[in-house]
Amino acid sequence: MSASETPQYPGAQVVTRFAPSPTGFLHIGGARTALFNWLYARRHGGRFVLRIEDTDKARSTQEAIDAILDGMRWLGLDWDGHEYYQSQFWARHAEVAQQLLESGNAYRCYMTQEELAAQREEAQRERRPFRTRSPWRECSDPAPDAPFVVRLKAPQEGETVIEDKVQGRVAVQNSEIDDFVLLRSDGSPTYMLAVVVDDHDMGVTHVIRGDDHLNNAFRQLAIIKAMGWPEPVYAHVPLIHGQDGAKMSKRHGAIGVDSYRDELGMLPEAVANYLLRLGWGHGDAEIISREEALQWFDLDGVGRSPARFDTKKLENLNGHYIREADDGRLAELAAPRVEQAIGRPLTGEESALLARAMPELKPRAKSVLELGDGAAFLFKRVPLDMDEKAAALLEGDAPHLLAAVYDSLSSLSEWTAQATEQAVREVAEAKGVKLGQVAQPLRAALTGRSTSPGIFDVLALLGRDESLARLADKAKKED
């Protein structure tokens, strides 16, 4: 059997799907699920389907749908064909429910809410799990004037076994599976029915999702078997936990993918690489390109233990990708942050300067936001605003040292990093101080900050006129 075949679908093309609910942002766990499905399909020459599960119309929003699509595109996870919407297929879901009724694998249940509540209270009193037991399961006399739901006639004996590609063999006694609802009293399908029908109709061969859906799989298999459909391959991936081992929450980084881009300044290749390593591995490899991921990814590399999300590791990985990224691309990404810092748009000439500055700026940055903040000094105007540490560096004898630096630099015939460095070193020697005692106030005067790229690179980037203007503003001639 080839890698692209499954026992249930012999000779079939691999088809995976990502099926988010549009009730919020594309969170980090959902993005990882999408990535795993995308990689598996692409590696095996298969299809990757995106299906928006919008059956909960009260909570589904267009804003959430847009955020999901935007996040997928940002991560480079393209899907085959157009995106599907589960609500488009309600008639088909109802059709399958009718087939199950006709085959005797489902029944109309006329139980009232009061009857259900009584069963639930009885289970609580007896301290046992609640399982719906309907008196209508074997009843052949319908009550046509009363509202009803359609329930699956679940098997009550034996066990259901899943050979999960991540969890291994998992078995549940069929007596633990109740007769769950397929169609509500208003005729709308439940999630449990809709997902099974859609997966079958779309030819999904591999269901790769979070292990919080493992219990659902046994109910969904009951529908699949009742319909006589091929069973998909299941792979239930452990959820992501926080660094402290607790269930992931906002304080751990459980925010939308768009927030990693817009609020934290992450690059998509860094986020994708980090998500890939959350629960999957290939030897000791940490930096994994998209091309390598497509060659290496398979389900046997997914671990059974929950992965722990570590924001610091993501930031360090992002720093690596920033250092590797194209300077022009980084300048475009950092420009909005620079413009926010200086309170005006960049000119074309300034945008070109920002790109030229990237080789000096990006080695120190771990995010696009840091790139923008680190570059802002290039575009500020005299008098520069000073941060607290920079202002402290300009106290005492610093203005007199800067005056000497100004005189030395203004006499240079060429303006390069090498030439300015030699001039500043000569000032330090003449004054009998260490180079740092001159370079630190020089940095403060030129950038308004106590940290920056190499000071001689700063001089080269600012150019002669701007550098001397900033120095003149902070220098003080000897009396």
C-alpha positions as CSV (number, residue, x, y, z in Angstrom):
1,M,0.0,0.0,0.0
2,S,1.4,3.4,-1.0
3,A,1.8,6.3,1.4
4,S,-1.2,8.0,-0.2
5,E,-3.6,5.1,0.4
6,T,-5.6,4.1,3.4
7,P,-7.0,0.7,4.4
8,Q,-10.5,2.2,4.3
9,Y,-10.0,4.1,1.0
10,P,-7.7,1.8,-1.0
11,G,-6.2,3.7,-3.9
12,A,-7.8,6.9,-2.8
13,Q,-6.1,10.3,-2.9
14,V,-5.4,11.7,0.6
15,V,-7.9,14.4,1.6
16,T,-7.6,16.3,4.9
17,R,-9.7,19.2,6.1
18,F,-9.6,22.1,8.6
19,A,-13.0,22.8,9.9
20,P,-13.0,25.8,12.3
21,S,-16.1,27.3,14.0
22,P,-16.4,31.1,13.1
23,T,-17.2,32.2,16.6
24,G,-13.9,33.9,17.3
25,F,-10.3,34.4,16.0
26,L,-8.1,31.8,14.5
27,H,-6.4,30.7,17.7
28,I,-3.0,29.2,17.9
29,G,-4.2,25.7,18.5
30,G,-6.5,25.9,15.5
31,A,-3.6,27.2,13.4
32,R,-1.5,24.2,14.3
33,T,-4.3,21.8,13.4
34,A,-4.6,23.6,10.0
35,L,-0.8,23.4,9.5
36,F,-0.7,19.6,10.3
37,N,-3.6,18.9,7.9
38,W,-2.1,21.1,5.2
39,L,1.3,19.5,5.4
40,Y,0.0,15.9,5.4
41,A,-2.1,16.6,2.3
42,R,0.6,18.4,0.5
43,R,3.3,15.8,1.3
44,H,1.1,13.0,0.0
45,G,0.0,14.8,-3.1
46,G,-3.6,15.1,-1.7
47,R,-6.2,17.8,-1.3
48,F,-6.7,20.1,1.7
49,V,-10.2,21.3,2.3
50,L,-11.3,24.4,4.3
51,R,-14.8,24.1,5.7
52,I,-16.3,26.8,8.0
53,E,-18.6,25.1,10.5
54,D,-21.2,27.8,10.8
55,T,-24.1,25.8,12.0
56,D,-24.3,27.9,15.2
57,K,-25.8,30.9,13.5
58,A,-26.3,32.7,16.7
59,R,-22.5,32.8,17.5
60,S,-21.0,32.8,14.0
61,T,-19.9,36.1,12.6
62,Q,-18.5,37.4,9.3
63,E,-15.7,39.1,11.3
64,A,-14.6,35.7,12.6
65,I,-14.8,34.1,9.2
66,D,-12.7,36.9,7.7
67,A,-10.1,36.5,10.6
68,I,-9.8,32.8,9.9
69,L,-9.3,33.3,6.1
70,D,-6.8,36.1,6.7
71,G,-4.9,34.0,9.3
72,M,-4.7,31.0,6.9
73,R,-3.5,33.1,4.1
74,W,-0.9,34.9,6.3
75,L,0.5,31.5,7.3
76,G,0.7,30.4,3.7
77,L,-1.9,27.6,4.1
78,D,-3.7,27.6,0.8
79,W,-6.7,25.3,0.4
80,D,-8.0,23.5,-2.6
81,G,-11.0,25.1,-4.3
82,H,-13.2,27.6,-2.5
83,E,-13.9,27.5,1.2
84,Y,-17.1,25.6,2.1
85,Y,-19.7,26.6,4.6
86,Q,-21.4,23.8,6.6
87,S,-24.8,25.6,6.6
88,Q,-24.9,25.2,2.8
89,F,-25.5,21.5,3.2
90,W,-28.3,21.3,5.7
91,A,-30.7,19.7,3.2
92,R,-28.1,17.0,2.6
93,H,-27.7,16.5,6.4
94,A,-31.5,16.1,6.7
95,E,-31.5,13.6,3.8
96,V,-29.0,11.4,5.6
97,A,-31.0,11.6,8.8
98,Q,-34.0,10.4,6.8
99,Q,-32.0,7.5,5.4
100,L,-31.0,6.5,8.9
101,L,-34.7,6.6,9.9
102,E,-35.7,4.4,6.9
103,S,-33.0,1.9,7.7
104,G,-34.0,1.6,11.3
105,N,-30.7,3.1,12.5
106,A,-32.4,6.2,13.9
107,Y,-35.8,7.1,15.4
108,R,-38.1,10.0,16.2
109,C,-37.9,10.9,19.9
110,Y,-40.8,12.8,21.4
111,M,-39.3,13.1,24.9
112,T,-40.0,16.5,26.5
113,Q,-37.4,18.7,28.2
114,E,-39.0,17.8,31.5
115,E,-38.5,14.1,30.9
116,L,-34.9,14.7,29.9
117,A,-34.3,16.8,33.1
118,A,-35.8,14.0,35.2
119,Q,-33.3,11.5,33.7
120,R,-30.4,13.9,34.3
121,E,-31.4,14.4,38.0
122,E,-31.8,10.6,38.5
123,A,-28.2,10.1,37.1
124,Q,-26.9,12.8,39.5
125,R,-28.6,11.2,42.4
126,E,-27.1,7.8,41.5
127,R,-23.8,9.4,40.8
128,R,-23.4,7.9,37.3
129,P,-22.8,9.6,34.0
130,F,-25.9,10.8,32.3
131,R,-26.9,8.8,29.2
132,T,-30.2,9.5,27.4
133,R,-32.4,6.5,27.4
134,S,-35.5,7.2,25.3
135,P,-38.7,5.2,25.6
136,W,-39.2,5.9,21.9
137,R,-36.2,3.9,20.8
138,E,-38.2,0.8,19.9
139,C,-41.6,2.5,19.6
140,S,-43.3,2.1,16.2
141,D,-46.3,4.4,17.0
142,P,-45.3,8.0,16.2
143,A,-47.1,11.0,17.8
144,P,-47.5,13.1,14.6
145,D,-48.7,16.3,16.3
146,A,-45.9,16.5,18.9
147,P,-42.4,18.0,18.3
148,F,-39.6,15.5,18.0
149,V,-35.9,15.1,17.5
150,V,-34.2,12.4,15.5
151,R,-31.8,10.3,17.5
152,L,-29.3,7.7,16.3
153,K,-30.0,4.2,17.5
154,A,-26.6,3.6,18.9
155,P,-25.3,0.1,19.4
156,Q,-25.6,-1.0,23.0
157,E,-23.4,-4.1,23.1
158,G,-19.7,-4.7,22.3
159,E,-17.1,-2.0,21.8
160,T,-16.0,0.5,19.3
161,V,-12.2,0.6,18.6
162,I,-10.2,3.3,16.9
163,E,-6.6,2.7,15.8
164,D,-5.6,6.3,16.2
165,K,-2.4,7.3,14.4
166,V,-1.3,9.4,17.4
167,Q,-3.1,7.9,20.4
168,G,-2.8,4.3,19.4
169,R,-5.6,1.8,20.0
170,V,-8.5,3.4,21.9
171,A,-11.7,1.4,22.8
172,V,-15.0,2.5,24.3
173,Q,-17.8,0.2,25.4
174,N,-20.9,0.9,23.2
175,S,-23.0,1.0,26.4
176,E,-21.3,4.3,27.1
177,I,-22.6,5.9,23.9
178,D,-26.1,7.3,24.2
179,D,-28.7,7.8,21.5
180,F,-27.5,11.3,20.6
181,V,-29.5,13.8,18.6
182,L,-29.0,14.0,14.8
183,L,-31.8,16.5,13.9
184,R,-33.2,19.1,16.3
185,S,-36.9,19.7,16.7
186,D,-36.7,22.5,14.2
187,G,-35.1,20.2,11.6
188,S,-31.6,21.7,11.9
189,P,-28.7,19.2,12.0
190,T,-26.4,18.8,15.0
191,Y,-22.7,19.2,14.7
192,M,-22.3,15.4,15.2
193,L,-24.3,14.6,12.1
194,A,-23.2,17.5,9.9
195,V,-19.4,16.8,10.3
196,V,-19.8,13.2,9.4
197,V,-21.9,13.8,6.3
198,D,-19.6,16.6,5.1
199,D,-16.4,14.6,5.7
200,H,-17.9,11.7,3.7
201,D,-19.2,13.8,0.9
202,M,-15.9,15.7,0.6
203,G,-14.0,12.4,0.5
204,V,-12.0,13.2,3.7
205,T,-9.6,10.2,4.3
206,H,-7.7,11.5,7.3
207,V,-9.3,13.4,10.2
208,I,-6.4,15.2,12.0
209,R,-7.6,17.3,14.9
210,G,-7.2,18.0,18.7
211,D,-7.6,15.2,21.1
212,D,-10.5,17.0,22.7
213,H,-12.5,15.5,19.8
214,L,-11.6,11.9,20.6
215,N,-14.8,11.2,22.4
216,N,-16.7,12.7,19.5
217,A,-15.0,10.2,17.1
218,F,-16.8,7.2,18.7
219,R,-20.2,8.9,18.2
220,Q,-19.3,9.9,14.7
221,L,-18.1,6.3,13.9
222,A,-21.6,5.1,15.0
223,I,-23.1,7.2,12.2
224,I,-20.5,6.1,9.7
225,K,-21.1,2.4,10.4
226,A,-24.8,2.8,10.3
227,M,-24.5,4.4,6.9
228,G,-22.1,1.7,5.7
229,W,-19.5,4.4,4.8
230,P,-15.7,4.0,4.8
231,E,-14.1,4.9,8.0
232,P,-11.5,7.7,7.9
233,V,-8.0,7.5,9.5
234,Y,-8.1,9.3,12.8
235,A,-5.2,11.2,14.3
236,H,-6.0,13.1,17.5
237,V,-3.3,15.5,18.5
238,P,-2.7,16.4,22.1
239,L,-3.7,20.0,23.0
240,I,-1.2,22.8,23.6
241,H,-0.6,23.8,27.2
242,G,1.0,26.8,28.8
243,Q,4.6,26.7,30.0
244,D,3.3,25.9,33.5
245,G,1.6,22.8,32.2
246,A,-1.9,24.3,32.6
247,K,-4.5,24.4,29.9
248,M,-3.6,27.2,27.4
249,S,-5.2,30.5,28.1
250,K,-4.7,34.2,27.1
251,R,-2.0,34.6,29.7
252,H,0.0,31.7,28.0
253,G,-0.4,33.2,24.5
254,A,-3.8,31.8,23.5
255,I,-4.6,34.7,21.2
256,G,-5.5,35.0,17.6
257,V,-2.9,34.5,14.8
258,D,-3.6,38.1,13.8
259,S,-2.4,39.3,17.2
260,Y,1.0,37.5,16.7
261,R,1.3,39.5,13.5
262,D,-0.1,42.9,14.5
263,E,0.5,43.1,18.2
264,L,3.7,41.0,18.7
265,G,5.4,41.6,15.3
266,M,6.0,37.9,14.4
267,L,6.8,36.7,10.9
268,P,4.5,34.0,9.5
269,E,7.4,31.6,8.8
270,A,8.5,31.9,12.4
271,V,5.0,31.2,13.7
272,A,4.6,28.3,11.3
273,N,8.0,26.8,12.3
274,Y,7.1,27.1,16.0
275,L,3.7,25.6,15.6
276,L,5.2,22.7,13.6
277,R,7.5,21.9,16.6
278,L,4.6,22.0,19.1
279,G,4.0,18.3,19.4
280,W,5.9,17.1,16.3
281,G,9.6,16.6,15.8
282,H,12.2,15.4,13.3
283,G,15.3,14.5,15.2
284,D,16.9,17.5,16.8
285,A,15.9,19.9,14.1
286,E,14.5,23.2,15.4
287,I,14.8,25.5,12.4
288,I,12.7,23.8,9.8
289,S,11.9,25.5,6.4
290,R,8.6,25.0,4.7
291,E,10.4,22.8,2.1
292,E,11.9,20.6,4.8
293,A,8.5,20.3,6.6
294,L,6.9,19.1,3.3
295,Q,9.5,16.4,3.0
296,W,9.5,15.3,6.6
297,F,6.1,15.7,8.1
298,D,4.2,12.6,9.0
299,L,1.8,11.5,11.7
300,D,4.3,9.1,13.3
301,G,6.3,12.2,14.4
302,V,3.5,13.5,16.5
303,G,3.8,12.9,20.3
304,R,1.2,11.8,22.7
305,S,2.0,14.4,25.4
306,P,0.6,17.9,25.4
307,A,3.1,20.5,23.9
308,R,4.0,23.5,26.1
309,F,3.8,26.9,24.5
310,D,6.9,29.1,25.3
311,T,6.7,32.7,24.1
312,K,10.4,33.2,24.6
313,K,11.2,30.3,22.3
314,L,8.9,31.8,19.7
315,E,10.5,35.2,20.0
316,N,14.0,33.7,19.6
317,L,12.9,31.8,16.6
318,N,11.3,35.0,15.2
319,G,14.7,36.7,15.7
320,H,16.3,34.1,13.5
321,Y,13.8,34.5,10.7
322,I,14.2,38.3,10.9
323,R,17.9,38.0,10.4
324,E,17.3,35.8,7.4
325,A,14.6,37.9,5.9
326,D,14.9,40.2,2.8
327,D,15.7,43.8,3.9
328,G,13.1,45.4,1.6
329,R,10.3,43.1,3.0
330,L,11.3,43.9,6.6
331,A,11.4,47.7,5.8
332,E,7.8,47.5,4.5
333,L,6.7,45.6,7.6
334,A,8.4,48.0,10.0
335,A,7.4,51.2,8.2
336,P,3.9,51.5,9.9
337,R,5.6,51.2,13.3
338,V,8.2,53.9,12.4
339,E,5.5,56.2,11.2
340,Q,3.5,55.7,14.4
341,A,6.7,56.6,16.4
342,I,7.5,59.8,14.4
343,G,3.9,60.9,13.9
344,R,4.1,61.2,10.1
345,P,4.4,59.2,6.9
346,L,7.8,58.3,5.6
347,T,8.9,59.9,2.3
348,G,10.2,57.8,-0.6
349,E,13.8,58.7,0.3
350,E,13.2,57.8,4.0
351,S,11.7,54.5,3.0
352,A,14.8,53.7,1.0
353,L,16.9,54.6,4.0
354,L,14.9,52.3,6.2
355,A,15.7,49.4,3.9
356,R,19.4,50.3,3.8
357,A,19.4,50.3,7.6
358,M,18.0,46.8,8.0
359,P,21.4,45.0,7.9
360,E,22.4,47.1,11.0
361,L,19.0,46.9,12.7
362,K,17.8,43.3,12.3
363,P,20.6,41.5,14.2
364,R,19.3,43.1,17.5
365,A,15.6,42.6,16.8
366,K,13.3,39.8,17.8
367,S,10.1,41.3,16.3
368,V,9.0,43.6,13.6
369,L,7.9,46.0,16.3
370,E,11.4,46.1,17.7
371,L,12.7,46.8,14.2
372,G,10.4,49.8,13.8
373,D,11.2,51.1,17.3
374,G,14.9,50.7,16.7
375,A,14.7,52.5,13.3
376,A,12.6,55.5,14.4
377,F,15.6,57.6,15.5
378,L,16.7,57.8,11.8
379,F,13.7,59.9,11.0
380,K,13.3,62.2,14.0
381,R,14.2,65.9,13.9
382,V,16.3,68.1,16.0
383,P,15.9,68.6,18.9
384,L,15.6,64.9,19.5
385,D,13.5,63.6,22.4
386,M,15.6,61.7,24.8
387,D,14.8,58.7,26.9
388,E,15.9,58.8,30.5
389,K,19.1,56.8,30.1
390,A,20.2,58.8,27.1
391,A,19.6,62.1,28.9
392,A,21.8,60.8,31.8
393,L,24.6,60.1,29.3
394,L,24.6,63.7,28.2
395,E,25.3,65.1,31.7
396,G,28.6,66.3,33.1
397,D,31.5,66.6,30.7
398,A,29.7,64.9,27.8
399,P,28.7,68.1,26.0
400,H,32.4,69.2,25.9
401,L,33.4,65.7,24.5
402,L,30.7,66.0,21.9
403,A,32.1,69.4,20.8
404,A,35.5,67.9,20.2
405,V,33.8,65.0,18.3
406,Y,31.9,67.6,16.2
407,D,35.1,69.4,15.3
408,S,36.9,66.2,14.3
409,L,34.0,64.8,12.3
410,S,33.3,68.1,10.5
411,S,36.8,68.2,9.1
412,L,36.6,64.7,7.4
413,S,36.9,64.6,3.7
414,E,35.0,61.4,3.4
415,W,32.0,60.1,5.4
416,T,32.3,56.4,6.0
417,A,32.0,54.2,9.1
418,Q,35.7,53.6,9.0
419,A,36.6,57.3,8.7
420,T,34.3,58.4,11.5
421,E,35.5,55.6,13.8
422,Q,39.1,56.8,13.3
423,A,38.1,60.4,14.1
424,V,36.2,59.4,17.3
425,R,39.1,57.2,18.5
426,E,41.5,60.1,18.0
427,V,39.2,62.3,20.2
428,A,39.2,59.7,22.9
429,E,43.0,59.4,22.9
430,A,43.4,63.2,22.9
431,K,41.1,63.5,25.9
432,G,42.7,60.6,27.7
433,V,39.4,58.6,28.0
434,K,38.2,55.2,26.8
435,L,36.4,55.0,23.5
436,G,33.2,54.0,25.3
437,Q,33.2,57.3,27.3
438,V,32.9,59.1,24.0
439,A,30.8,56.6,22.1
440,Q,28.0,56.5,24.7
441,P,27.2,60.2,24.8
442,L,27.6,60.3,21.0
443,R,25.0,57.5,20.7
444,A,22.6,59.5,23.0
445,A,23.1,62.7,21.0
446,L,22.5,61.0,17.6
447,T,19.6,58.6,18.5
448,G,18.0,59.9,21.7
449,R,18.5,56.4,23.1
450,S,21.1,54.5,25.1
451,T,21.0,51.5,22.7
452,S,21.3,51.4,18.9
453,P,23.2,49.7,16.1
454,G,26.9,50.3,16.1
455,I,27.5,54.0,16.5
456,F,29.7,54.3,13.4
457,D,27.0,52.5,11.3
458,V,24.6,55.1,12.8
459,L,26.8,57.9,11.6
460,A,27.0,56.4,8.1
461,L,23.2,55.9,7.9
462,L,22.4,59.4,9.1
463,G,24.9,61.0,6.8
464,R,27.2,64.0,7.4
465,D,24.6,66.8,7.6
466,E,22.1,65.2,9.8
467,S,24.8,63.7,12.1
468,L,26.5,67.1,12.5
469,A,23.2,68.9,13.1
470,R,22.3,66.5,15.9
471,L,25.8,66.8,17.5
472,A,25.7,70.6,17.3
473,D,22.4,70.5,19.2
474,K,24.0,68.7,22.2
475,A,27.6,69.8,22.1
476,K,29.1,72.6,24.2
477,K,32.2,74.4,23.3
478,E,35.0,74.8,25.9
479,D,34.8,78.1,27.8
